[in-house]
Amino acid sequence: MTDQNDNTRQRILNAAIQVFASKGYHDTRVDEIVSASQTSKGAVYFHFPSKQEIFLGLVDEFAHILETRLVDAIAQQHGGIHKVEAALNACLFTFQKYSKLAKIFLIQAVGLGNSFEAKRQEIHDRFSSLVKKYLDEAILDGDIPPIDTGIAAYAWMGAINEVVIRWVLTGEPSPERSLPALRTLLLRSIGVDPDLLPPSHADNQHEK
């Protein structure tokens, strides 16, 4: 029964991705998600008591996917700077692969009220803390000079967020185009010349 419930919940979320991405939060009706998921209204309300809960479930879903891919990419690297680079690479190509979820997370969740903003801020803080952790490690390794890594992490998140939002809205700049420029800009902002870095396991590899 648990497996069946999990499968039903995932079907509802998968359907909600399509409906929210095409119609937006406000114009989406729960009945449309019910129809797209080929479940029943009772099943939808069993897993998600409201449209808001479905939407927040999708935000959590994307955050989980993104965090999993970042952690996996970081685990393959040694040294704080290479771990941060791997996280940047994985982040951009995860947004590309899950573009509909990215649109929901980055655009539709903005301005939808306190509960949505609190969730978005919680996730933003979680990923900023992850960046800060590896910037701190890079300082301990002697790879970068001492800096306020908390401020640097938020600045990095802001830069990445702005570039990805532009891509989600317009289709440009693509992650392939963005990555080299962002890499250079962000590394130089913490006192690192990217041309002097030794190669990492992530070099010349894109997320598949």
C-alpha positions as a Markdown table, in Angstrom:
| # | Residue | x | y | z |
|---|---|---|---|---|
| 1 | Met | 0.0 | 0.0 | 0.0 |
| 2 | Thr | 2.9 | 2.3 | 0.8 |
| 3 | Asp | 4.4 | 1.8 | -2.7 |
| 4 | Gln | 1.0 | 2.4 | -4.3 |
| 5 | Asn | 0.6 | 5.6 | -2.3 |
| 6 | Asp | 4.1 | 6.8 | -3.3 |
| 7 | Asn | 3.3 | 6.1 | -6.9 |
| 8 | Thr | 0.1 | 8.0 | -6.8 |
| 9 | Arg | 1.7 | 10.9 | -5.1 |
| 10 | Gln | 4.4 | 11.0 | -7.7 |
| 11 | Arg | 1.8 | 10.8 | -10.5 |
| 12 | Ile | 0.1 | 13.8 | -9.0 |
| 13 | Leu | 3.3 | 15.8 | -8.8 |
| 14 | Asn | 4.3 | 14.9 | -12.4 |
| 15 | Ala | 0.9 | 16.0 | -13.6 |
| 16 | Ala | 1.2 | 19.2 | -11.6 |
| 17 | Ile | 4.5 | 20.1 | -13.2 |
| 18 | Gln | 2.9 | 20.1 | -16.6 |
| 19 | Val | -0.2 | 22.0 | -15.6 |
| 20 | Phe | 1.6 | 24.7 | -13.4 |
| 21 | Ala | 4.3 | 25.2 | -16.0 |
| 22 | Ser | 1.8 | 25.8 | -18.8 |
| 23 | Lys | -1.0 | 27.7 | -16.9 |
| 24 | Gly | 0.7 | 29.2 | -13.9 |
| 25 | Tyr | -0.3 | 28.9 | -10.3 |
| 26 | His | -3.3 | 31.2 | -10.2 |
| 27 | Asp | -4.9 | 29.9 | -13.4 |
| 28 | Thr | -4.5 | 26.2 | -12.5 |
| 29 | Arg | -7.5 | 24.4 | -11.0 |
| 30 | Val | -7.1 | 21.2 | -8.9 |
| 31 | Asp | -9.5 | 19.5 | -11.2 |
| 32 | Glu | -7.0 | 19.9 | -14.1 |
| 33 | Ile | -4.3 | 18.2 | -12.0 |
| 34 | Val | -6.7 | 15.4 | -11.1 |
| 35 | Ser | -7.5 | 14.9 | -14.8 |
| 36 | Ala | -3.8 | 15.1 | -15.9 |
| 37 | Ser | -2.7 | 12.6 | -13.2 |
| 38 | Gln | -5.5 | 10.2 | -14.1 |
| 39 | Thr | -6.3 | 9.8 | -10.4 |
| 40 | Ser | -9.3 | 11.0 | -8.4 |
| 41 | Lys | -10.0 | 14.2 | -6.5 |
| 42 | Gly | -10.1 | 12.1 | -3.3 |
| 43 | Ala | -6.6 | 10.8 | -4.1 |
| 44 | Val | -5.2 | 14.3 | -4.8 |
| 45 | Tyr | -6.7 | 15.7 | -1.5 |
| 46 | Phe | -5.5 | 12.7 | 0.4 |
| 47 | His | -1.9 | 13.5 | -0.5 |
| 48 | Phe | -2.2 | 17.3 | -0.8 |
| 49 | Pro | -5.0 | 19.1 | 1.1 |
| 50 | Ser | -4.9 | 22.1 | -1.2 |
| 51 | Lys | -3.4 | 23.5 | -4.4 |
| 52 | Gln | -0.9 | 25.4 | -2.3 |
| 53 | Glu | 0.3 | 22.1 | -0.8 |
| 54 | Ile | 0.7 | 20.6 | -4.3 |
| 55 | Phe | 2.8 | 23.6 | -5.3 |
| 56 | Leu | 5.0 | 23.5 | -2.2 |
| 57 | Gly | 5.4 | 19.7 | -2.8 |
| 58 | Leu | 6.9 | 20.6 | -6.2 |
| 59 | Val | 9.2 | 23.1 | -4.7 |
| 60 | Asp | 10.5 | 20.5 | -2.3 |
| 61 | Glu | 10.7 | 18.0 | -5.1 |
| 62 | Phe | 13.0 | 20.3 | -7.1 |
| 63 | Ala | 15.1 | 21.2 | -4.1 |
| 64 | His | 15.6 | 17.5 | -3.4 |
| 65 | Ile | 16.7 | 16.7 | -7.0 |
| 66 | Leu | 19.0 | 19.7 | -7.1 |
| 67 | Glu | 20.6 | 18.9 | -3.7 |
| 68 | Thr | 21.1 | 15.3 | -4.6 |
| 69 | Arg | 22.8 | 16.2 | -7.9 |
| 70 | Leu | 25.0 | 18.8 | -6.2 |
| 71 | Val | 26.1 | 16.4 | -3.4 |
| 72 | Asp | 26.9 | 13.7 | -6.0 |
| 73 | Ala | 29.0 | 16.1 | -8.1 |
| 74 | Ile | 30.8 | 17.4 | -5.0 |
| 75 | Ala | 31.6 | 13.9 | -3.8 |
| 76 | Gln | 33.7 | 13.3 | -6.9 |
| 77 | Gln | 36.0 | 16.2 | -6.2 |
| 78 | His | 38.9 | 17.0 | -3.8 |
| 79 | Gly | 39.5 | 20.4 | -2.4 |
| 80 | Gly | 37.1 | 23.2 | -1.6 |
| 81 | Ile | 37.5 | 25.2 | -4.9 |
| 82 | His | 36.9 | 22.1 | -7.1 |
| 83 | Lys | 33.9 | 21.2 | -5.0 |
| 84 | Val | 32.4 | 24.6 | -5.5 |
| 85 | Glu | 33.1 | 24.4 | -9.2 |
| 86 | Ala | 31.4 | 21.0 | -9.4 |
| 87 | Ala | 28.4 | 22.4 | -7.6 |
| 88 | Leu | 28.1 | 25.3 | -10.0 |
| 89 | Asn | 28.3 | 22.9 | -13.0 |
| 90 | Ala | 25.7 | 20.6 | -11.5 |
| 91 | Cys | 23.4 | 23.4 | -10.6 |
| 92 | Leu | 23.2 | 24.9 | -14.1 |
| 93 | Phe | 22.7 | 21.6 | -15.9 |
| 94 | Thr | 20.1 | 20.5 | -13.4 |
| 95 | Phe | 18.1 | 23.6 | -14.1 |
| 96 | Gln | 18.5 | 22.8 | -17.8 |
| 97 | Lys | 17.3 | 19.2 | -17.4 |
| 98 | Tyr | 14.4 | 20.1 | -15.1 |
| 99 | Ser | 13.5 | 23.4 | -16.8 |
| 100 | Lys | 9.7 | 23.1 | -16.0 |
| 101 | Leu | 10.4 | 22.6 | -12.3 |
| 102 | Ala | 13.0 | 25.4 | -12.4 |
| 103 | Lys | 10.3 | 27.7 | -13.8 |
| 104 | Ile | 7.9 | 26.8 | -11.0 |
| 105 | Phe | 10.6 | 27.2 | -8.3 |
| 106 | Leu | 12.3 | 30.4 | -9.6 |
| 107 | Ile | 9.5 | 32.3 | -11.1 |
| 108 | Gln | 6.0 | 31.2 | -10.1 |
| 109 | Ala | 6.9 | 30.9 | -6.4 |
| 110 | Val | 7.8 | 34.6 | -6.3 |
| 111 | Gly | 5.2 | 36.9 | -4.8 |
| 112 | Leu | 2.7 | 34.2 | -3.9 |
| 113 | Gly | 2.5 | 35.0 | -0.2 |
| 114 | Asn | 4.3 | 34.4 | 3.0 |
| 115 | Ser | 4.2 | 30.6 | 3.0 |
| 116 | Phe | 5.7 | 30.4 | -0.5 |
| 117 | Glu | 8.3 | 33.0 | 0.3 |
| 118 | Ala | 9.3 | 31.3 | 3.5 |
| 119 | Lys | 9.7 | 28.0 | 1.6 |
| 120 | Arg | 11.7 | 29.7 | -1.1 |
| 121 | Gln | 13.9 | 31.5 | 1.4 |
| 122 | Glu | 14.5 | 28.2 | 3.3 |
| 123 | Ile | 15.8 | 26.5 | 0.2 |
| 124 | His | 17.9 | 29.5 | -0.8 |
| 125 | Asp | 19.5 | 29.5 | 2.6 |
| 126 | Arg | 20.1 | 25.8 | 2.4 |
| 127 | Phe | 22.1 | 26.1 | -0.8 |
| 128 | Ser | 23.9 | 29.2 | 0.3 |
| 129 | Ser | 25.1 | 27.2 | 3.4 |
| 130 | Leu | 26.3 | 24.5 | 1.1 |
| 131 | Val | 28.4 | 27.0 | -0.9 |
| 132 | Lys | 29.7 | 28.6 | 2.3 |
| 133 | Lys | 30.8 | 25.3 | 3.6 |
| 134 | Tyr | 33.1 | 24.6 | 0.6 |
| 135 | Leu | 34.3 | 28.2 | 0.5 |
| 136 | Asp | 35.3 | 27.8 | 4.1 |
| 137 | Glu | 37.1 | 24.5 | 3.2 |
| 138 | Ala | 38.9 | 26.3 | 0.3 |
| 139 | Ile | 40.2 | 28.9 | 2.9 |
| 140 | Leu | 41.4 | 26.1 | 5.1 |
| 141 | Asp | 43.1 | 24.5 | 2.1 |
| 142 | Gly | 44.9 | 27.8 | 1.4 |
| 143 | Asp | 43.2 | 28.0 | -2.1 |
| 144 | Ile | 41.6 | 31.4 | -1.4 |
| 145 | Pro | 42.3 | 34.3 | 0.9 |
| 146 | Pro | 40.2 | 34.8 | 4.1 |
| 147 | Ile | 36.9 | 36.3 | 3.1 |
| 148 | Asp | 33.4 | 36.7 | 4.6 |
| 149 | Thr | 32.1 | 33.4 | 3.1 |
| 150 | Gly | 28.6 | 34.0 | 4.2 |
| 151 | Ile | 28.3 | 37.2 | 2.1 |
| 152 | Ala | 30.2 | 35.6 | -0.8 |
| 153 | Ala | 27.8 | 32.6 | -0.8 |
| 154 | Tyr | 24.8 | 34.9 | -1.0 |
| 155 | Ala | 26.4 | 36.9 | -3.8 |
| 156 | Trp | 27.1 | 33.7 | -5.7 |
| 157 | Met | 23.5 | 32.5 | -5.3 |
| 158 | Gly | 22.3 | 35.9 | -6.5 |
| 159 | Ala | 24.4 | 35.8 | -9.6 |
| 160 | Ile | 23.4 | 32.2 | -10.5 |
| 161 | Asn | 19.8 | 33.0 | -9.7 |
| 162 | Glu | 19.7 | 36.0 | -12.1 |
| 163 | Val | 21.3 | 34.1 | -15.0 |
| 164 | Val | 19.1 | 31.1 | -14.6 |
| 165 | Ile | 15.9 | 33.2 | -14.4 |
| 166 | Arg | 16.8 | 35.0 | -17.6 |
| 167 | Trp | 17.4 | 31.6 | -19.3 |
| 168 | Val | 14.1 | 30.2 | -18.0 |
| 169 | Leu | 12.2 | 33.3 | -19.2 |
| 170 | Thr | 13.9 | 33.8 | -22.6 |
| 171 | Gly | 15.9 | 30.6 | -23.5 |
| 172 | Glu | 19.1 | 32.6 | -23.3 |
| 173 | Pro | 21.9 | 32.5 | -22.2 |
| 174 | Ser | 22.1 | 28.7 | -22.2 |
| 175 | Pro | 23.9 | 26.8 | -19.4 |
| 176 | Glu | 26.6 | 26.0 | -21.9 |
| 177 | Arg | 27.2 | 29.7 | -22.6 |
| 178 | Ser | 26.7 | 30.7 | -19.0 |
| 179 | Leu | 29.0 | 28.3 | -17.3 |
| 180 | Pro | 32.4 | 29.6 | -18.5 |
| 181 | Ala | 31.5 | 33.2 | -17.8 |
| 182 | Leu | 30.0 | 32.5 | -14.4 |
| 183 | Arg | 33.0 | 30.3 | -13.5 |
| 184 | Thr | 35.4 | 33.1 | -14.3 |
| 185 | Leu | 33.4 | 35.8 | -12.6 |
| 186 | Leu | 32.7 | 33.9 | -9.4 |
| 187 | Leu | 36.2 | 32.5 | -9.0 |
| 188 | Arg | 37.8 | 35.9 | -9.6 |
| 189 | Ser | 35.4 | 37.4 | -7.0 |
| 190 | Ile | 37.0 | 35.3 | -4.3 |
| 191 | Gly | 40.6 | 36.0 | -5.4 |
| 192 | Val | 41.1 | 32.9 | -7.7 |
| 193 | Asp | 42.5 | 33.0 | -11.2 |
| 194 | Pro | 40.6 | 30.2 | -12.9 |
| 195 | Asp | 43.4 | 29.8 | -15.5 |
| 196 | Leu | 45.8 | 28.8 | -12.8 |
| 197 | Leu | 43.6 | 26.1 | -11.3 |
| 198 | Pro | 44.7 | 22.4 | -11.9 |
| 199 | Pro | 42.1 | 20.4 | -13.8 |
| 200 | Ser | 39.2 | 18.8 | -11.9 |
| 201 | His | 37.2 | 15.6 | -12.5 |
| 202 | Ala | 34.3 | 17.8 | -13.7 |
| 203 | Asp | 36.3 | 19.6 | -16.4 |
| 204 | Asn | 34.8 | 19.2 | -19.9 |
| 205 | Gln | 31.9 | 17.2 | -18.6 |
| 206 | His | 28.3 | 18.3 | -18.7 |
| 207 | Glu | 25.4 | 16.8 | -16.8 |
| 208 | Lys | 23.6 | 14.2 | -18.8 |
